[in-house]
Amino acid sequence: MRFLLTAALALALSAPVLAAPPVKPARLGLCAACHGEDGMARIPGAPNLAGQKLDYLREALRQYRDGRRDIPVMRAATGPLTDAEVDQLAQWFAAQTPTRAAP
């Protein structure tokens, strides 16, 4: 019996801990207008953001905000974002699962 308890405890401690999904960012609305709340683009020409790498999204948002990527609509959308808001948005979109577009 003791062996079973020890084995169960070892198994429980070795199981991966699943992180809670990110909370929906307060600033998501403006992004969602083009990129979709789920990160799947709603308009032609807007890239899908769902499932992109977190570091890539974070850095891209910072580059748009700081003007290193010169896309006026993105500069306007990201200009007022704080670093914390950039992180929240990047985490949100990175955590979304890409879906196939309707035929």
MDAnalysis code that builds the backbone (N, CA, C; Angstrom):
import MDAnalysis as mda
import numpy as np

u = mda.Universe.empty(309, n_residues=103, atom_resindex=np.repeat(np.arange(103), 3), trajectory=True)
u.add_TopologyAttr("name", ["N", "CA", "C"] * 103)
u.add_TopologyAttr("resid", np.arange(1, 104))
u.add_TopologyAttr("resname", ["MET", "ARG", "PHE", "LEU", "LEU", "THR", "ALA", "ALA", "LEU", "ALA", "LEU", "ALA", "LEU", "SER", "ALA", "PRO", "VAL", "LEU", "ALA", "ALA", "PRO", "PRO", "VAL", "LYS", "PRO", "ALA", "ARG", "LEU", "GLY", "LEU", "CYS", "ALA", "ALA", "CYS", "HIS", "GLY", "GLU", "ASP", "GLY", "MET", "ALA", "ARG", "ILE", "PRO", "GLY", "ALA", "PRO", "ASN", "LEU", "ALA", "GLY", "GLN", "LYS", "LEU", "ASP", "TYR", "LEU", "ARG", "GLU", "ALA", "LEU", "ARG", "GLN", "TYR", "ARG", "ASP", "GLY", "ARG", "ARG", "ASP", "ILE", "PRO", "VAL", "MET", "ARG", "ALA", "ALA", "THR", "GLY", "PRO", "LEU", "THR", "ASP", "ALA", "GLU", "VAL", "ASP", "GLN", "LEU", "ALA", "GLN", "TRP", "PHE", "ALA", "ALA", "GLN", "THR", "PRO", "THR", "ARG", "ALA", "ALA", "PRO"])
u.atoms.positions = np.array([
    [0.826, -1.187, 0.000],
    [0.000, 0.000, 0.000],
    [0.874, 1.258, 0.000],
    [1.911, 1.230, 0.798],
    [2.805, 2.383, 0.874],
    [3.465, 2.629, -0.476],
    [3.819, 1.544, -1.157],
    [4.434, 1.665, -2.473],
    [3.483, 2.377, -3.441],
    [2.207, 2.010, -3.425],
    [1.227, 2.627, -4.316],
    [1.067, 4.112, -4.032],
    [1.053, 4.481, -2.757],
    [0.952, 5.900, -2.410],
    [2.175, 6.670, -2.878],
    [3.343, 6.076, -2.702],
    [4.581, 6.710, -3.132],
    [4.600, 6.859, -4.653],
    [4.180, 5.815, -5.355],
    [4.148, 5.851, -6.814],
    [3.141, 6.897, -7.299],
    [1.978, 6.961, -6.674],
    [0.961, 7.940, -7.068],
    [1.458, 9.358, -6.829],
    [2.120, 9.580, -5.710],
    [2.663, 10.896, -5.407],
    [3.743, 11.282, -6.405],
    [4.623, 10.360, -6.732],
    [5.688, 10.636, -7.704],
    [5.095, 10.971, -9.065],
    [4.062, 10.248, -9.469],
    [3.418, 10.509, -10.747],
    [2.757, 11.880, -10.745],
    [2.085, 12.209, -9.668],
    [1.406, 13.500, -9.573],
    [2.406, 14.650, -9.618],
    [3.535, 14.490, -8.971],
    [4.537, 15.554, -8.947],
    [5.269, 15.698, -10.267],
    [5.305, 14.630, -11.072],
    [6.016, 14.695, -12.343],
    [5.123, 15.145, -13.483],
    [3.821, 15.220, -13.258],
    [2.893, 15.645, -14.308],
    [3.114, 17.124, -14.611],
    [3.036, 17.490, -15.892],
    [3.219, 18.900, -16.226],
    [2.091, 19.746, -15.652],
    [2.459, 20.933, -15.232],
    [1.475, 21.870, -14.708],
    [1.003, 22.720, -15.884],
    [-0.282, 22.695, -16.136],
    [-0.819, 23.472, -17.243],
    [-1.080, 24.899, -16.785],
    [-0.550, 25.827, -17.533],
    [-0.745, 27.237, -17.190],
    [-2.168, 27.650, -17.533],
    [-2.665, 28.556, -16.767],
    [-4.000, 29.092, -17.044],
    [-3.937, 29.903, -18.333],
    [-4.995, 29.858, -19.131],
    [-4.981, 30.668, -20.348],
    [-4.937, 32.149, -19.995],
    [-4.359, 32.962, -20.878],
    [-4.285, 34.388, -20.573],
    [-5.676, 35.014, -20.506],
    [-5.777, 36.039, -19.716],
    [-7.020, 36.801, -19.592],
    [-7.165, 37.674, -20.837],
    [-8.394, 37.810, -21.329],
    [-8.629, 38.626, -22.514],
    [-8.188, 40.063, -22.226],
    [-7.271, 40.599, -23.033],
    [-6.771, 41.960, -22.796],
    [-7.851, 43.022, -22.973],
    [-7.775, 44.054, -22.172],
    [-8.716, 45.172, -22.269],
    [-8.580, 45.882, -23.617],
    [-7.395, 45.901, -24.182],
    [-7.141, 46.605, -25.447],
    [-7.352, 45.723, -26.686],
    [-7.973, 44.573, -26.529],
    [-8.130, 43.626, -27.631],
    [-9.030, 44.153, -28.750],
    [-10.006, 44.966, -28.416],
    [-11.003, 45.417, -29.386],
    [-10.446, 46.009, -30.657],
    [-9.493, 46.906, -30.549],
    [-8.937, 47.546, -31.735],
    [-8.202, 46.524, -32.606],
    [-7.477, 45.618, -31.990],
    [-6.765, 44.575, -32.735],
    [-7.755, 43.634, -33.420],
    [-8.816, 43.292, -32.675],
    [-9.803, 42.333, -33.166],
    [-10.525, 42.831, -34.408],
    [-10.613, 44.126, -34.584],
    [-11.303, 44.675, -35.750],
    [-10.699, 44.146, -37.051],
    [-9.399, 43.970, -37.085],
    [-8.727, 43.465, -38.289],
    [-8.256, 42.026, -38.138],
    [-7.676, 41.714, -36.979],
    [-7.044, 40.409, -36.774],
    [-7.966, 39.383, -36.139],
    [-9.169, 39.774, -35.749],
    [-10.106, 38.863, -35.111],
    [-9.770, 38.658, -33.649],
    [-10.784, 38.513, -32.824],
    [-10.567, 38.297, -31.396],
    [-9.795, 37.005, -31.153],
    [-9.994, 36.035, -32.038],
    [-9.315, 34.744, -31.913],
    [-8.002, 34.699, -32.690],
    [-7.601, 35.840, -33.252],
    [-6.341, 35.906, -33.981],
    [-6.426, 35.484, -35.429],
    [-7.630, 35.186, -35.904],
    [-7.822, 34.823, -37.302],
    [-8.381, 36.055, -38.022],
    [-7.615, 36.553, -38.992],
    [-7.901, 37.816, -39.659],
    [-9.317, 37.885, -40.208],
    [-9.910, 39.068, -40.100],
    [-11.270, 39.314, -40.555],
    [-11.314, 40.091, -41.876],
    [-10.186, 40.672, -42.251],
    [-10.163, 41.453, -43.485],
    [-8.978, 40.996, -44.344],
    [-9.122, 41.123, -45.669],
    [-8.010, 40.742, -46.547],
    [-6.764, 41.572, -46.251],
    [-5.633, 40.929, -46.291],
    [-4.363, 41.617, -46.079],
    [-3.890, 41.668, -44.637],
    [-4.779, 41.409, -43.695],
    [-4.376, 41.393, -42.279],
    [-3.876, 39.984, -41.949],
    [-2.732, 39.872, -41.328],
    [-2.214, 38.536, -41.023],
    [-2.939, 37.889, -39.846],
    [-2.963, 36.565, -39.874],
    [-3.467, 35.803, -38.734],
    [-2.411, 35.860, -37.639],
    [-2.847, 36.093, -36.415],
    [-1.925, 36.171, -35.278],
    [-2.034, 34.950, -34.370],
    [-3.083, 34.177, -34.511],
    [-3.306, 33.018, -33.640],
    [-2.141, 32.042, -33.721],
    [-1.617, 31.699, -32.556],
    [-0.561, 30.693, -32.477],
    [0.828, 31.151, -32.870],
    [0.992, 32.436, -33.168],
    [2.339, 32.930, -33.481],
    [3.213, 32.858, -32.227],
    [4.495, 32.857, -32.413],
    [5.437, 32.797, -31.287],
    [5.299, 34.053, -30.422],
    [5.268, 33.836, -29.111],
    [5.098, 34.936, -28.159],
    [6.164, 36.008, -28.339],
    [7.416, 35.619, -28.404],
    [8.498, 36.605, -28.529],
    [8.383, 37.407, -29.825],
    [7.996, 36.733, -30.901],
    [7.824, 37.428, -32.182],
    [6.711, 38.479, -32.073],
    [5.556, 38.074, -31.528],
    [4.435, 39.012, -31.410],
    [4.792, 40.202, -30.530],
    [5.426, 39.917, -29.411],
    [5.804, 40.996, -28.482],
    [6.735, 41.992, -29.175],
    [7.742, 41.479, -29.852],
    [8.707, 42.367, -30.502],
    [8.074, 43.113, -31.674],
    [7.219, 42.457, -32.443],
    [6.556, 43.120, -33.566],
    [5.678, 44.269, -33.067],
    [4.919, 44.025, -32.003],
    [4.075, 45.089, -31.454],
    [4.911, 46.268, -30.972],
    [6.024, 45.984, -30.341],
    [6.908, 47.065, -29.888],
    [7.482, 47.842, -31.071],
    [7.846, 47.121, -32.133],
    [8.395, 47.797, -33.310],
    [7.354, 48.675, -33.992],
    [6.115, 48.220, -34.061],
    [5.047, 49.064, -34.611],
    [4.842, 50.290, -33.723],
    [4.775, 50.052, -32.430],
    [4.533, 51.148, -31.479],
    [5.639, 52.200, -31.547],
    [6.889, 51.730, -31.643],
    [8.028, 52.640, -31.604],
    [8.386, 53.221, -32.971],
    [7.687, 52.788, -34.024],
    [7.935, 53.315, -35.357],
    [9.036, 52.608, -36.121],
    [9.606, 51.546, -35.574],
    [10.644, 50.809, -36.295],
    [10.054, 50.016, -37.450],
    [8.776, 49.686, -37.363],
    [8.021, 49.132, -38.493],
    [7.050, 50.237, -38.887],
    [7.188, 50.716, -40.106],
    [6.461, 51.905, -40.520],
    [5.168, 51.555, -41.260],
    [4.164, 51.145, -40.515],
    [2.821, 50.900, -41.046],
    [1.898, 51.847, -40.271],
    [1.430, 52.915, -40.908],
    [0.683, 53.950, -40.177],
    [-0.489, 53.437, -39.348],
    [-1.291, 52.527, -39.877],
    [-2.448, 52.050, -39.113],
    [-1.997, 51.275, -37.868],
    [-0.916, 50.524, -37.986],
    [-0.403, 49.787, -36.833],
    [0.262, 50.739, -35.841],
    [0.916, 51.751, -36.335],
    [1.531, 52.756, -35.451],
    [0.448, 53.456, -34.639],
    [-0.659, 53.790, -35.288],
    [-1.763, 54.448, -34.591],
    [-2.401, 53.508, -33.567],
    [-2.528, 52.240, -33.920],
    [-3.177, 51.274, -33.025],
    [-2.311, 50.931, -31.825],
    [-1.010, 50.881, -32.012],
    [-0.116, 50.448, -30.935],
    [0.529, 51.601, -30.187],
    [0.454, 52.799, -30.724],
    [1.099, 53.960, -30.107],
    [0.797, 54.152, -28.634],
    [-0.459, 54.035, -28.224],
    [-0.778, 54.269, -26.809],
    [-0.551, 53.062, -25.890],
    [-0.084, 51.945, -26.413],
    [0.061, 50.746, -25.588],
    [1.262, 50.831, -24.647],
    [1.058, 50.407, -23.419],
    [2.163, 50.271, -22.466],
    [2.863, 48.940, -22.717],
    [4.029, 48.752, -22.122],
    [4.719, 47.461, -22.245],
    [3.856, 46.329, -21.698],
    [3.150, 46.573, -20.606],
    [2.282, 45.540, -20.016],
    [1.153, 45.173, -20.975],
    [0.582, 46.167, -21.657],
    [-0.491, 45.890, -22.612],
    [0.029, 45.142, -23.837],
    [1.231, 45.487, -24.282],
    [1.864, 44.765, -25.388],
    [2.034, 43.300, -24.992],
    [2.523, 43.063, -23.788],
    [2.711, 41.688, -23.311],
    [1.384, 40.935, -23.248],
    [0.333, 41.590, -22.757],
    [-0.983, 40.943, -22.670],
    [-1.499, 40.556, -24.048],
    [-1.385, 41.456, -25.000],
    [-1.851, 41.163, -26.354],
    [-1.033, 40.045, -26.993],
    [0.277, 40.101, -26.833],
    [1.125, 39.055, -27.399],
    [0.795, 37.701, -26.778],
    [0.617, 37.655, -25.473],
    [0.264, 36.399, -24.805],
    [-1.087, 35.890, -25.279],
    [-2.048, 36.788, -25.442],
    [-3.388, 36.393, -25.888],
    [-3.332, 35.727, -27.264],
    [-2.725, 36.416, -28.226],
    [-2.707, 35.889, -29.584],
    [-1.834, 34.633, -29.698],
    [-0.735, 34.579, -28.966],
    [0.107, 33.382, -29.001],
    [-0.638, 32.164, -28.461],
    [-1.544, 32.376, -27.519],
    [-2.276, 31.268, -26.907],
    [-3.474, 30.795, -27.730],
    [-3.866, 31.563, -28.746],
    [-5.018, 31.177, -29.568],
    [-4.630, 30.068, -30.536],
    [-5.574, 29.218, -30.859],
    [-5.339, 28.114, -31.787],
    [-5.763, 28.538, -33.186],
    [-4.835, 28.444, -34.147],
    [-5.210, 28.792, -35.521],
    [-6.296, 27.835, -36.027],
    [-7.197, 28.363, -36.822],
    [-8.239, 27.551, -37.431],
    [-8.170, 27.717, -38.932],
    [-8.740, 26.771, -39.635],
    [-8.741, 26.857, -41.089],
    [-9.796, 27.861, -41.533],
    [-9.474, 28.571, -42.566],
    [-10.433, 29.527, -43.125],
    [-11.562, 28.772, -43.812],
    [-12.722, 29.365, -43.805],
    [-13.864, 28.743, -44.495],
    [-13.588, 28.728, -45.983],
    [-13.995, 27.670, -46.687],
    [-13.732, 27.587, -48.146],
    [-14.517, 28.609, -48.925],
])
